[in-house]
Amino acid sequence: MGKHGLTITYLNNRKVYAPGDYVQGAVEVELKKPKKIKKIKVNAVGESIIKLKTPDGKQLRNQEKYFHFTFDVFAGSDHDIQAGQHRYPFQFQLKQALPTSFEGNYGHVRYSIKAVVEYPGILSSRDKCLSAFTVLDTVDLNNMPSSRTPLRIHCEKKASGMCWWKKGAVTVDIATEKTGYVAGEFIKANGIIVNGRSRPIKSLKVELWQLVTFFGRLKNSAPNSAIITHEMSKAVSTWTMSSAIGGDGAENWQNKQLMQIPPLIPSGLRNCSVIDVQYYLKVVMIVPGGVGGSEISGRSNYLTIGSVPLMTSPPLRPPPPAVSYSAPQAVATAPPLEFSVEPSAPPPAYDPGDSAFASVPLPSYEEAVTGGAALVDDDLETSEINEEDVRTPDTSFTPQYAFFDFSQTTTATAPLAVN
């Protein structure tokens, strides 16, 4: 960071914003001795980048710019700036159509601010620091009729062979109460698990999987070359059966509470064309038989994780039109002398006073269970992707997502039959 202290702060310590919000903060400089400052520059970037190597050795690259602008918060002085703490405010407004922040191992959607203090002299020196904040797009489950549809999972191991123990059929046939959830909700299921064998089933898991799809082009290929897709998936939450299902037995599920959905990015990653995120459920069971048994599994269709929970009854009004994406450019404004009062996080994208949301807890904003990444000072100004760049981690960043802690509420739900 250099010999002098330099930090970026946000008004009310806010680090989560919605599209259209003003990002307000300040560059804080701590000089250890009087010194002239040539200028202080703020550089803000919103972009998505992917960079990965596929199992067959292909190197995929792609990027998308949402905004990029630079402005000075201090134009310099002919006189020494006194030692001590100095604060230089800034603000800029986000556009209405922006994708939600995302950090993955091979790509990200990131909104960053870089502050640079330049000092005069023949061998001019600079101090710099880097910060990132979360942008949350709205994914309203009430605008998706399929969110209320049960999600079915079926898998089976048919009867086979003759042995000293019975090898009958083993079947899992369950369905969740709906398809649309928000982080913090519990997934509940109804159905039946049949064990047609004489030995008990001791291992059964239900897993929530995140599927990330990257859309890239071959490294060094033409800008209009063919898009290649690459998928990567991982389990992000697991529920494990606590008691065995006896031989020649069955277990009926009625409103069975499984896992609580952890803080996760909402489905779809709207307004981003280089990364897509989806979710599905997977059942994994060890069936008795042979040495150690055998594994069977089945997965569901996609479920939707949103940022606005379902009302207790379907909305009577039609959904608003979708927001189209046209590569928005952020608008910078002159730094204000003082800030207006604003909340430390975005308000819910629904009316908490509406009786249809009476059983919904207010959201908090929690760090993504999938983790974050190191911020690096390489592409903030040029946005060029160069594998040979020397990159030095400056700090780390983990996006925060809306989390509705339904463990603090009790809501009765009628069992749904599995047909």
N, C-alpha and C positions, 0 to 999 in steps of 0.2 A: 504494500500500500504506500510505501514511501515514508519520509520522516515525519509527516504531519498526519493527523487523524482525519478520516473522511468517511462519512456514512450517509446512506439514503434512508430517510424516515418517511412514514405515511401518516396522514392526518388520522388521529384517534387510533393509531396502530393498525389501521385497516389494511388487510392484504387480500380481501376477496371482493370482487366487483362483478356487476352485471353489464352486458353490452348497453351502451348508451350512458353509463355512469361517467362522472368526472373522477379522474385519478389525481388526488391532491397530496402533496408532500413537500419535502424540503431536502436540499443538500446541506449537510452540516459539516463545517470545516473547523478543525481544531488546530490552530497554529501554535507551535511550541515557542516561537519567537517571532518578532515583527518581520513581515515579508511582503513583497509586492506580488500581486496576483495578476497575470495577464488576462485570464478569463476563466469562467466556470461554465462548462457545457453539459447539457443533459441530452442524452441520446436514447430514444425509446423505440423499441422494435416489437412487433407482433408477427410471428411466423411459425410455420411448421416445417420440419426437416426430418427426412428419414435417411439413414445410412446403414446398410447391412450387407452381409455376405450370406447367400443362400447355401444350403447343404451341398449343392452341386457346383459351388464356387463362383456363382454369379454375384457381382457387386452391384447393388441397386442404390440409386440416389434419386431424390426428389425433394422439392421444397415449394413453399407457397407463402407469399408475403401478404400480410393483412394491413400493416402500416409500418412506416419507418420515417422518423423525423428527428431533427436536431434543433435545439435552440439554446441560446445563452441565458443563464440566470444571473450572471454577473459579467459586466463588460470590461472590467479591469479598472485600475486606478494608478495615478502617477505617484501616489504616496504609499508608504508601507501600511499594511493592514496589521493592526495591533494583535499581539499574542492573545490566545483565548478562543472561545467558541463563537462561531459565526454561522448564521442560518440564512439560506437563500431559497425562498419558496418556488414551487412550480405547480402547474396543473395542466392537464389536457383531457379531452373528452374522447371516450371510446365510441366507436360506431355501433349501430344497432345490430348488425349481422356479424357476429364473431363466433368461432368455435370455442368450446370449453377447453381449458388448459388440460394438458395431458403430458405425462412423463413416462417414457418406456425405455427399455434397454437399447432400442435401435431407432428411436424416433421420438419427437416431441411436438406439442403445440405449446409455445411458450411466449409469455409477455414479459419483457425485460426492460429495465432502466439502467443505464450506465451513466455515471457522473465522472467528469474529467476536470481536474484543476490544472491549468497550465501556468507555469511560472516563467517570467521573462529571463533572457540571458542568451549568451552565445551558444551555450550548451543547455538549451531549455529542458527543464524537467517537468514531469507530470505525476500527479497522484490520481488514482482512479479506483472506483469501486463499482460493484455490480449487485443488482437486486432483481427479484422477480416477484410477480403477484399473480393471483388466480383470477381468471375470468370464468364465470358460470353462465352458460346459455340455459334457457328455460326449456325443459322437456315436460310438458303437461300431459299426464296420463289420461286426463279427462277428454282430451282431443283425439284419443286413440280408442275406438270402440273395442278393438281386440284385447285391450288391457283387462277386460272383465271376463275373458274366456279362460276356462281351466286349461292347464298345460299337462299333457299326459306323457308318462314314461312307462314303457313296457319292455321287459326282457324275460327270457325263459331258457331253461336247460331241460331238454326233453329227456324222457325215460330212455335208458340205454343199457344193454348188456345184462349179464347175469353174474351175480357175485354173492358172497355170503351175507352182504348187506343189501338192502333194497335200494335200487337206483331208479326211483320214480321221478316225475317231472318237478321242476322247481320254477315257480312263476312269480314275477313281480309286476303288478298292474296298479299304478298309483297315478293320481292327478292332483296338481296344485289347485288351490281355490280360485286362482286367477293367473294372468300372465304379466300384469303390470305391477311393479313394486317401486318403492323408494328405499334408499339406504336407511337402515335402522328398523325396517319392518322385518317380521318373522315370516318365513315361508312355511305355510301349512299345507298338509296334503291329506287326501282321503284315498282309500283303496284297500288292497289285500295282497299279502305275501304268502304263498303256499309252498310248503316244504313237503314234497312227496317222497322224501327219502327217510330212511330209518335213523340217520344220524342228524344231530342238530346243526342248524346254521348259526355260526357264531360271529361272522363278520359281514356286516352290511353298512355301506356308507352312501350318503347322498352328498354330492359335491356341486358347488357353484363354480362354473368355469368362465373365464374371460377369454374371448377370442379377438385378437387384434390382427387386422389385415392391413398390410402396407402396399401402396400402389407406387411403384418406382420404375425408373428406366435404367438400362445398363449404364454403368459408369463410362463417361466420355462419349456417349451416343448423342445423336442429334436431338434437339429439343422436341421435335415432333415424332420421335421414334415410338415404337409400341410400348404400352404400359404392361408391366409384369407385376402380378400380384404374389404376395408371400404372406402366409398365415402363421401366427404363433399363438399358442393357447396355454393357459395354466389355471390350476385350481386356486380360487381366491377365498374359499370358505368351505368347511367340511362339517357335516353332521354324522356322528357315528352311533350305531345302534348299541344300546347299553345292556340288553339282555338277549340271550339266544332264542331262536325259534326252534322248538322241539321237533324231533322226528315225527313224520306223519302229522304235522301240525300246521297251523296257519295263524297269521296275525292280521287283524283288521285295523286299519287306520281310519279314525274319524277326527278330522280337524287336528291331525298330528302336528305338533309344533317342531319344526326342524331348525335350521340355522337362522340367525339374525344376519341380514345383509350388512356387510361392513361398509365403511366409506369408500365409494367407488365412483368413477366417472359415469355419468348417464350414458345410455345406449345411443349409438348412431353417430356421434360426433358431427352433428349438422354443421354446414358451412366449411367443412374441411374435405378436400378431395384427395389427400394423400394418405390418410389414416382413417380406419373405421374400427369401431369397438362394438362387440355384441356379447351376449351372455346366454348360457344354456345350463341345464341341470344334467347331471350324470349319476346313475346308480351303479355302484360297484359291489358285488357280492361274491364271497368265496363259497362255492357249493361243495359239500362233503363228497368224498369219493377219491380213490387213488391216494398217492402220496402228497399230502398237503392240500388236497382238494383242487378244484379248478375255478378260475375266475370267469364270471359272466358280467356283462355290463350293458347298459342301454342309456341313451341320451334323449333329451327332449328337443323340441324345436326351440327357437330363440324366445327367451323372456325379455321383457323390457324393464330397464331400470330408469326411472324418471327423476325429475327434481320437484314436481308438484304431485302430491298423492291423490289417489282416487277419492272423490266425494262418496259419502255414504249412499247416495242415489245418483243415477246418471244425470248430467247437466241437461237442462231443457233448451238452452241456447245453442246455436250452431257454433262450431269452433272458429276462431279467427283465421284469416288467410295466412298461409305460410309466408315467412320472410324469405325473399329471394336473396341470393348471394352474388355480389358483383364486385369483388376485390375492393372493399372499402379502404379509404385512406383516413387515418386519424387526423384530427384537427388539434393543433397546438394553439394555446392562447398565451398572452403575456402573463408572466407570473403575478398573481394577486398580492397585494400588500398584506392582506389578512384573509383567512378562510372563513367561509360560512360553516355553521354547525351541521354536521352530517353524521349518520350512524356509523358504527365501526364494522358493519357487515351489511350486505344487501337485505332489504326486507323480504319476507316470503313473497313468491310470485302468485299469491292468492290472498283472499281476505280471511284472516284467522278468525274474524268475528262471524263469518258465515256458518250457520248451524250445520251445513253439510260437512264442515271440517271440525265439528265440535270434539271429535275423539282423536284428532291429529295433534301430536305434540309440536311445539314450535321447533324449527330446525336449529341446530348448532352447526358449526363448520369445522370438520375434522380432517386431519391429514389422510391422504389416500393410503389404504392398506397395502397397495401395490408399491409404495415407496416413491422416492424422488430421484434426483440426479444432481451431479455437480454442475454449477454454472461455470462456464469458461469464457474467457475474454478473447474470442477469436473471430466470431462472425457478426458481432453486433453492428459494426459500421458498414461492412461490405456485403455481408450475407453470402460470401463465397464459400463453397465447400471445398476444402483442400486437405486431403488425407495426410499430407506431409507437414501440415501446420504443427508447430510446437504448442501444445495446449497445457496451460497451468490452471488447475482448479482454483477458483477464487472463494467460492462459498457453495452451499448446497441449497436446494429448493425442493419442497414437496407440495404439490397442489392440495387445496382443501376443498371438500365437497359437502353439500348439504346432508345432514344426518338427522333423521327423525327417530328419536329413541323411544320406540314403542314398548320397550321393557318397562317404562314408567306408566303405561296405560293398560287397561283391560278392555278389550273390545270383543264381544261375542260374535261369532260367525257361524251361520248354519252349515252343517256338513253338506258336501256336494257328492252326489253319487258318481261312480265311475262306470260308464256304460261299456 
